[in-house]
Every structure is written in C-alpha cells, then in structure tokens.
Amino acid sequence: MALLDPILKPLIRSGSLRVIDWKGIATDYGDGSGKPVGIRIHDRATAWRLLLNPQMEGGEAYMHGRLTIEEGTLYDFLDLLFRGVGLRLMSYPLSGVTERIRGLMRRFRQFNPAPRSRSNVAHHYDLSDVLYDQFLDVDRQYSCGYFLSGTDSLEQAQAQKKRHLAAKLLLMKGEGQRILDIGSGWGGLGLYLGSSFGADVTGLTLSREQHELSNRRARQAGLADHVRFKLEDYRRENGKYDRIVSVGMFEHVGINHFDEFFRKVSELLTDDGVAVLHSIGRPDGAGHTNPWIEKYIFPGGYSPSLSEVLHAVERAGLLVTDVEILRIHYAETLRLWRERFEQKRSVIRALYDEEFCRMWEFYLISSELCFRHQGLMVFQIQLAKRADAVPITRDYMTRFEMEHPPAPIPEHL
C-alpha cells in the first residue's frame, strides 16, 4: 500500500505483514519470516490519518472498526510494530511536525490543578466495579506486581509487591508508625500495612468509588480505628507522617506539579521519616504522553523519566536513599490482566459495548509491549531527609522479606 510506505517500509524489516486496502489490493512488508499478520484498512481517509498521525489513529481506527485484523491477532500486529520501533520514536517528515507540536504542548496538557485532577481520575477509576473485578487480582491492585518467578500468579505477584514496599518503608510491628498512602486505590496496600504491622494509615484518593469501597473494607476488617481513607487531594493534606508511600499515582501528577508534589512530601514527612515512590518511568528523557492513551485512557497523565523526577527531588531538599528499576515485571502484570480481560470479554461487552472492549484491548496490549520492547519500566525511589534514616546497606530489605510472608490474599473485597 504505497500511501503507508513511509511508515511501514522502514519499520517492518523483519517479520511478515500484509496490508489490504479498501480496494482489496494487498501489499506485503517485511522479509516474510515469522508468523504472518494481516490487516485491512477500510477507507482512504483512515490511511491518510494513519500517515499523518499514526499514534492517535492506530488506536482509533481499531476501536471504530476502520482497521481490522485479517490474519493473526491484534497482539501479533502490535508486537510486530513495537519490535520494529524499539527504543526509537517512529519518525518521518509528516509525523515530525506533529511530534514537535506535542512536545510544545505537553506542559499545557499536563496542567493538573485539583479540580482537573479529580476529573481525570473519575474518567478512569470511577468506571464500574464490575469491570475491574474481571481482570484485576482480588485485592484490586492496579499497579505493577513483583514477580519472584515466571510461574507466579497475579495474586502472588501483587502480595509480593506489597511486602516489597513494606520492606523499603522499614515497617516495624507494634510501633504505631503513622503512614500516608498518596493515591490509595481500593485500599489494599493501606489495609495490609494497618493489619500486618499495626500502623496508623491514612489513604488519599480522588476517586469516589475507591473512597467508598476502601472505607467499607476497613470497617469490615475491624481496622477503621487506625486505617481510614479520605477523598482528598494530596496538596490539602496536613500533619506529620513517619512513612509516606505512593504507588501508581505519580503518573497523574503532571510535570508542572513535580516540585509541588515533592515539597509536599517533604513538608509531611518527619525528620527521621522514610518515603517510597513507585511510578512508571520512561527511558528516553523528557517526552510526552501517547496522544491516544491521553485521550481515551489517562487524561492529564505522564510517565516521567528518572532524570525529570530526580531534579524535582533535589529541589525539594530530599535525599535519595535507594533506587530500584523493575523492568519486565509490569509487562508480566499486563499480560495477566490482558488474559483475564479476554476470558471475561463477554461480561465486559454486556456491561459496555464492543467498542469499549476494543479500546481496552488496545490499551492493555500496547502498554504491555511498551514494557517489553520500548524500555518502559517502573522505578521505586526511597527518600528521606536524613542520610542515616535507613541502614547503610540494602541487606535489611532481604532480611525483612525472609522474615515476613507476602501480604495475605483476601478472599473477596
């Protein structure tokens, strides 16, 4: 298909892709090796949009049925594309202009004052509870798991993640440590820290659905006297905390607010306290969010590079006491989410519709492949105000995890 040659010829050098246009004319790309993949583009306008704006139109065309899979699966097709791109941004003269405009607009797109943050959170996290029950683990951990082996189940990986974070927070049973969980989700981490270590936990969320369910879980577990969840923006929180943890929330902060976030962490953290930030990170320095993901999945979201984050940490006067990079862990988490989503697709289709299913299918697959082929990772940064707030070697983390079982897996929410 000559119209798409500027994209596909340099991109598909190995593998086998057949593109059938709206006239039924087929064009082959690649060297013919591997599993054959075929797609059909149903109209000329879609082909032009793919040429001019592939990062947006690829997802939209699949959602709306203007691009369909003729041979293989959507995973096969996107895997072929993502392997071709690797760590490079797909770039050619027509797309270069679009990319430069997105770069210039990124601060505007990531301006997230409190009202806009609440709206962004509602867009994704206030969807039906039934949806999340179909593909998340029973504790609804909607962030990267921690895999100790290739055979770990989703539930095991998420339980191990919570223990791993507890180790980095240097939690001690019976000490009554005050913990702030910024972006507390459906409450699983906070409930674990409160029940297993006797910590006094305050969780913050902007999602009404998450806030209601988290507090109900605390009441049902008999923990409401020392584990509570607030419907509140982190910028409005006051007080002092011995430990601060934030998992999967920083991606919603936006680059305009990095300094504000870390200054607030510094303000809320006691002088001998410890904080742990768990966030998706990009490997290639400052950039912008994929436009399709920003429009349909995470408005206002941005996964920063480690360099962008560390500059803001330094300006806030905090010390970095440990950094760990989790690479393939999120790819495996997303694979398990994707497999569960497909198993329950008929349930989700009845809840929403087929277009919604194609949207989430595209989101889960493309996200997984970004971690497999494009260097996306998760970083966990441990922070403190004093250099002696944590031991001088990392052995304490290993000892903690050997002495404590993974977080218990709840039977139900």
C-alpha positions as CSV (number, residue, x, y, z in Angstrom):
1,M,0.0,0.0,0.0
2,A,2.1,2.9,-1.3
3,L,0.4,5.5,0.8
4,L,1.8,3.9,4.0
5,D,5.2,3.0,2.6
6,P,6.9,5.9,4.5
7,I,5.8,4.3,7.8
8,L,5.9,0.6,7.1
9,K,8.9,0.1,4.9
10,P,11.5,1.3,7.4
11,L,9.5,-0.1,10.3
12,I,8.8,-3.7,9.2
13,R,12.2,-5.0,8.1
14,S,11.7,-8.4,9.6
15,G,8.6,-10.4,10.0
16,S,5.6,-10.6,7.7
17,L,2.8,-8.0,7.4
18,R,0.2,-7.9,4.7
19,V,-1.9,-4.7,4.4
20,I,-5.1,-4.9,2.4
21,D,-6.6,-1.5,1.3
22,W,-10.2,-0.5,0.7
23,K,-9.9,-1.7,-2.9
24,G,-8.8,-5.1,-1.9
25,I,-5.2,-4.6,-3.0
26,A,-2.7,-6.3,-0.8
27,T,0.9,-5.1,-0.1
28,D,3.4,-7.1,1.8
29,Y,6.1,-5.7,4.2
30,G,9.0,-7.4,5.9
31,D,11.2,-10.3,4.9
32,G,8.5,-12.9,5.0
33,S,9.8,-14.5,8.2
34,G,7.8,-15.4,11.3
35,K,4.1,-15.6,11.9
36,P,2.1,-13.9,9.1
37,V,0.0,-10.9,10.1
38,G,-2.6,-9.3,8.0
39,I,-4.7,-6.1,8.5
40,R,-7.4,-4.4,6.4
41,I,-7.8,-0.6,6.1
42,H,-11.4,0.1,5.1
43,D,-11.2,3.6,3.6
44,R,-8.8,6.0,2.1
45,A,-9.3,8.6,4.9
46,T,-8.1,6.1,7.5
47,A,-4.9,5.5,5.5
48,W,-4.2,9.2,5.4
49,R,-4.9,9.7,9.1
50,L,-2.5,6.8,9.8
51,L,0.1,8.5,7.7
52,L,-0.3,11.9,9.4
53,N,-1.0,10.9,13.0
54,P,-0.2,7.2,13.5
55,Q,0.0,7.3,17.3
56,M,-3.6,8.6,17.5
57,E,-5.2,6.9,14.5
58,G,-3.9,3.4,15.1
59,G,-5.9,3.1,18.3
60,E,-8.9,5.0,17.0
61,A,-9.1,3.0,13.7
62,Y,-9.1,-0.3,15.6
63,M,-11.7,0.9,18.1
64,H,-14.1,2.1,15.5
65,G,-13.6,-0.8,13.1
66,R,-11.9,1.1,10.3
67,L,-8.8,-1.1,10.7
68,T,-9.5,-4.8,11.3
69,I,-7.2,-7.8,11.8
70,E,-7.4,-10.3,8.9
71,E,-4.7,-12.8,10.0
72,G,-3.2,-13.3,13.4
73,T,-4.3,-11.2,16.4
74,L,-4.1,-7.6,17.5
75,Y,-1.3,-8.7,19.8
76,D,0.6,-10.1,16.8
77,F,0.2,-6.9,14.8
78,L,1.2,-4.6,17.5
79,D,4.1,-6.8,18.6
80,L,5.4,-6.6,15.0
81,L,5.2,-2.8,15.1
82,F,6.7,-2.3,18.5
83,R,9.6,-4.6,17.8
84,G,10.3,-2.5,14.7
85,V,10.2,0.8,16.6
86,G,12.3,-0.5,19.6
87,L,13.5,2.5,21.6
88,R,13.2,4.8,18.7
89,L,10.1,7.0,18.2
90,M,8.5,6.3,14.8
91,S,9.5,9.4,12.9
92,Y,9.3,10.6,9.3
93,P,8.8,14.1,7.8
94,L,5.0,14.2,8.1
95,S,4.9,12.9,11.7
96,G,7.8,15.0,12.8
97,V,5.7,18.2,12.8
98,T,3.0,16.5,14.9
99,E,5.6,15.3,17.4
100,R,7.2,18.8,17.8
101,I,3.7,20.3,18.4
102,R,3.0,17.7,21.1
103,G,6.3,18.5,22.7
104,L,5.5,22.2,22.9
105,M,2.0,21.5,24.3
106,R,3.0,19.0,26.9
107,R,3.0,21.4,29.8
108,F,-0.5,22.6,28.9
109,R,-1.8,19.1,28.6
110,Q,-0.3,18.1,32.0
111,F,-1.6,21.1,33.9
112,N,-3.4,19.3,36.7
113,P,-4.8,21.6,39.4
114,A,-7.0,19.9,42.0
115,P,-10.4,20.2,40.1
116,R,-8.9,18.9,36.8
117,S,-7.1,16.1,38.7
118,R,-10.4,14.9,40.2
119,S,-12.0,14.9,36.7
120,N,-9.1,13.0,35.2
121,V,-9.3,10.4,38.0
122,A,-13.0,10.0,37.6
123,H,-12.6,9.3,33.8
124,H,-10.7,6.1,34.5
125,Y,-11.1,5.0,38.1
126,D,-14.9,5.7,38.6
127,L,-15.8,3.1,35.9
128,S,-18.0,0.2,37.0
129,D,-16.6,-2.0,39.8
130,V,-17.7,-5.0,37.8
131,L,-15.1,-4.0,35.1
132,Y,-12.1,-4.1,37.4
133,D,-13.3,-7.3,39.1
134,Q,-13.0,-9.0,35.7
135,F,-9.2,-8.6,35.3
136,L,-7.5,-7.4,38.4
137,D,-6.5,-9.6,41.3
138,V,-9.0,-10.0,44.2
139,D,-7.3,-7.1,46.1
140,R,-7.7,-4.8,43.1
141,Q,-4.0,-3.8,42.9
142,Y,-4.0,-1.7,39.8
143,S,-0.2,-1.3,39.5
144,C,2.9,-3.4,38.7
145,G,3.2,-6.7,40.5
146,Y,6.5,-8.0,41.8
147,F,7.4,-11.4,40.3
148,L,9.9,-13.8,42.0
149,S,9.4,-16.5,39.4
150,G,7.9,-16.9,36.0
151,T,5.1,-19.0,37.4
152,D,3.8,-16.5,40.0
153,S,0.1,-15.9,39.8
154,L,-1.2,-12.4,39.6
155,E,-2.3,-12.7,43.2
156,Q,1.1,-13.8,44.3
157,A,2.9,-11.0,42.4
158,Q,0.7,-8.3,44.0
159,A,1.1,-9.8,47.5
160,Q,4.9,-9.8,47.0
161,K,4.8,-6.2,45.8
162,K,3.1,-5.0,48.9
163,R,5.7,-6.8,51.1
164,H,8.5,-5.4,49.0
165,L,7.2,-1.9,49.6
166,A,6.8,-2.6,53.3
167,A,10.5,-3.7,53.4
168,K,11.5,-0.4,51.9
169,L,9.4,1.6,54.3
170,L,11.2,-0.2,57.2
171,L,8.0,-1.1,59.0
172,M,8.1,-2.4,62.5
173,K,5.3,-4.3,64.2
174,G,3.7,-2.6,67.1
175,E,5.4,0.7,66.7
176,G,2.2,2.5,65.6
177,Q,4.0,4.3,62.8
178,R,1.9,6.9,61.0
179,I,1.7,6.2,57.3
180,L,0.3,8.3,54.5
181,D,-0.7,6.5,51.3
182,I,-1.0,9.0,48.5
183,G,-3.2,7.5,45.8
184,S,-4.5,4.7,47.9
185,G,-6.6,3.0,45.2
186,W,-9.1,0.5,46.5
187,G,-7.3,0.3,49.9
188,G,-5.3,-2.9,49.6
189,L,-1.9,-1.6,50.5
190,G,-3.2,0.5,53.4
191,L,-5.2,-2.3,54.8
192,Y,-2.1,-4.6,54.6
193,L,0.1,-2.1,56.4
194,G,-2.5,-1.5,59.1
195,S,-3.4,-5.1,59.7
196,S,0.1,-6.7,59.5
197,F,2.1,-4.0,61.2
198,G,-0.4,-2.2,63.4
199,A,0.4,1.1,61.6
200,D,-1.9,4.1,61.7
201,V,-2.7,4.6,58.0
202,T,-4.3,7.5,56.1
203,G,-5.0,6.9,52.5
204,L,-5.8,9.6,49.9
205,T,-7.8,9.1,46.7
206,L,-9.7,11.4,44.3
207,S,-12.0,8.6,43.2
208,R,-15.4,8.4,44.9
209,E,-15.8,4.7,44.0
210,Q,-12.4,3.9,45.6
211,H,-13.0,6.1,48.6
212,E,-16.3,4.4,49.4
213,L,-15.0,0.8,48.9
214,S,-11.8,1.4,50.8
215,N,-13.5,2.6,54.0
216,R,-16.1,-0.2,53.8
217,R,-13.2,-2.7,53.6
218,A,-11.6,-1.1,56.6
219,R,-14.8,-1.3,58.6
220,Q,-15.4,-4.9,57.6
221,A,-11.9,-5.8,58.6
222,G,-12.3,-4.1,62.0
223,L,-9.5,-1.7,61.2
224,A,-11.4,1.6,61.0
225,D,-9.9,2.9,64.2
226,H,-6.5,3.1,62.7
227,V,-7.0,2.8,58.9
228,R,-9.0,5.4,57.1
229,F,-9.3,6.7,53.6
230,K,-10.0,10.3,52.6
231,L,-11.5,11.8,49.4
232,E,-8.8,14.5,49.3
233,D,-6.1,15.9,47.0
234,Y,-2.6,15.4,48.5
235,R,-2.0,19.1,48.3
236,R,-4.6,19.7,51.0
237,E,-3.2,17.2,53.5
238,N,-1.6,18.4,56.7
239,G,0.2,16.8,59.7
240,K,3.3,14.7,60.0
241,Y,3.9,11.1,59.0
242,D,6.7,8.7,59.8
243,R,6.2,6.9,56.4
244,I,4.8,8.1,53.1
245,V,4.1,5.8,50.2
246,S,2.7,6.5,46.7
247,V,2.1,3.7,44.3
248,G,0.9,4.3,40.7
249,M,-0.3,7.8,41.4
250,F,2.7,9.9,40.4
251,E,1.9,9.3,36.7
252,H,-1.2,11.5,37.2
253,V,0.7,14.4,38.8
254,G,2.0,16.1,35.6
255,I,5.4,17.8,35.0
256,N,4.1,21.2,36.1
257,H,3.5,19.8,39.6
258,F,6.6,17.7,40.3
259,D,8.1,20.4,42.5
260,E,4.8,20.9,44.3
261,F,4.5,17.1,44.9
262,F,7.9,16.6,46.5
263,R,7.8,19.8,48.5
264,K,4.5,18.5,50.0
265,V,6.2,15.1,50.7
266,S,9.0,16.9,52.5
267,E,6.5,19.0,54.5
268,L,4.5,16.0,55.6
269,L,7.5,13.7,56.4
270,T,9.0,13.6,59.8
271,D,12.7,14.5,60.1
272,D,13.6,10.8,60.6
273,G,10.9,9.5,58.2
274,V,11.1,7.5,55.0
275,A,9.1,7.8,51.8
276,V,8.8,5.4,48.8
277,L,7.6,6.4,45.4
278,H,6.6,3.7,42.9
279,S,5.9,5.0,39.4
280,I,6.1,4.1,35.7
281,G,9.1,5.7,34.0
282,R,10.3,6.4,30.5
283,P,13.8,5.5,29.3
284,D,14.4,8.4,26.9
285,G,14.4,11.6,28.9
286,A,11.7,14.3,28.7
287,G,8.8,13.5,26.3
288,H,5.0,13.5,26.1
289,T,2.2,11.0,26.6
290,N,1.0,9.0,23.7
291,P,-2.0,11.0,22.4
292,W,-4.4,8.0,22.2
293,I,-3.6,7.0,25.8
294,E,-4.1,10.6,26.9
295,K,-7.4,11.0,25.2
296,Y,-9.1,7.7,25.9
297,I,-7.3,6.2,29.0
298,F,-5.4,8.6,31.2
299,P,-6.2,12.2,30.5
300,G,-3.5,14.5,32.0
301,G,-1.2,11.6,32.7
302,Y,2.5,11.4,32.1
303,S,5.1,8.7,32.8
304,P,8.3,10.7,33.6
305,S,12.0,9.9,33.1
306,L,14.0,9.3,36.2
307,S,16.1,12.4,35.4
308,E,13.0,14.6,35.4
309,V,11.9,13.2,38.8
310,L,15.4,13.4,40.5
311,H,15.7,17.1,39.6
312,A,12.5,17.8,41.5
313,V,13.5,15.6,44.4
314,E,16.7,17.6,44.7
315,R,15.0,20.9,44.6
316,A,12.7,19.8,47.5
317,G,15.7,19.1,49.7
318,L,15.0,15.3,49.9
319,L,17.7,12.7,49.8
320,V,17.5,9.6,47.5
321,T,18.5,6.7,49.7
322,D,17.6,3.9,47.3
323,V,16.5,3.4,43.6
324,E,15.3,0.1,42.1
325,I,14.3,-0.4,38.5
326,L,11.6,-3.0,37.8
327,R,11.7,-3.8,34.1
328,I,9.7,-6.8,32.8
329,H,7.6,-7.0,36.0
330,Y,4.9,-4.7,34.5
331,A,4.9,-6.5,31.2
332,E,4.0,-9.7,33.0
333,T,1.4,-7.9,35.1
334,L,-0.2,-6.5,32.0
335,R,-0.1,-9.9,30.3
336,L,-2.1,-11.5,33.1
337,W,-4.6,-8.6,33.1
338,R,-5.0,-9.0,29.3
339,E,-5.5,-12.7,29.6
340,R,-8.2,-12.3,32.3
341,F,-9.8,-9.4,30.3
342,E,-10.1,-11.7,27.2
343,Q,-11.6,-14.5,29.3
344,K,-14.3,-12.2,30.6
345,R,-14.8,-10.2,27.4
346,S,-18.4,-11.2,27.0
347,V,-19.2,-9.9,30.5
348,I,-17.4,-6.6,29.8
349,R,-19.1,-6.3,26.4
350,A,-22.5,-6.7,28.1
351,L,-21.5,-4.0,30.6
352,Y,-20.4,-1.5,28.0
353,D,-20.1,-2.5,24.3
354,E,-17.7,-4.0,21.8
355,E,-16.0,-0.6,21.0
356,F,-15.2,-0.3,24.7
357,C,-13.7,-3.8,24.7
358,R,-11.5,-3.0,21.6
359,M,-10.4,0.2,23.3
360,W,-9.3,-1.6,26.5
361,E,-7.8,-4.5,24.5
362,F,-5.7,-1.9,22.6
363,Y,-4.7,-0.2,25.8
364,L,-3.6,-3.4,27.6
365,I,-1.7,-4.8,24.7
366,S,0.1,-1.6,23.7
367,S,1.0,-1.0,27.3
368,E,2.5,-4.5,27.7
369,L,4.5,-4.1,24.6
370,C,5.9,-0.8,25.7
371,F,7.4,-2.6,28.7
372,R,8.7,-5.5,26.6
373,H,10.2,-3.6,23.6
374,Q,10.4,0.1,24.3
375,G,12.3,0.4,27.6
376,L,9.3,1.5,29.7
377,M,9.9,0.5,33.4
378,V,8.8,1.1,36.9
379,F,11.1,2.8,39.4
380,Q,10.9,2.7,43.1
381,I,12.7,5.6,44.8
382,Q,13.2,5.6,48.6
383,L,13.5,9.1,50.0
384,A,14.5,10.6,53.4
385,K,15.5,13.9,55.0
386,R,18.5,12.4,56.8
387,A,21.2,10.2,55.4
388,D,21.1,7.9,58.5
389,A,17.3,7.4,58.3
390,V,17.8,4.0,56.7
391,P,20.6,1.3,57.1
392,I,23.8,1.8,55.0
393,T,23.3,-1.4,53.1
394,R,20.3,-3.0,51.4
395,D,20.5,-6.2,53.3
396,Y,17.6,-5.1,55.6
397,M,15.2,-5.4,52.7
398,T,16.2,-9.1,52.1
399,R,16.0,-9.9,55.8
400,F,12.6,-8.3,56.0
401,E,11.2,-10.3,53.1
402,M,12.7,-13.5,54.5
403,E,11.1,-12.9,57.9
404,H,7.7,-11.8,56.7
405,P,5.3,-13.8,54.4
406,P,3.8,-12.0,51.4
407,A,0.7,-9.9,52.1
408,P,-2.3,-12.2,52.7
409,I,-4.6,-12.6,49.7
410,P,-8.1,-11.6,50.6
411,E,-11.0,-14.0,49.7
412,H,-13.1,-11.1,48.4
413,L,-13.4,-7.3,48.6
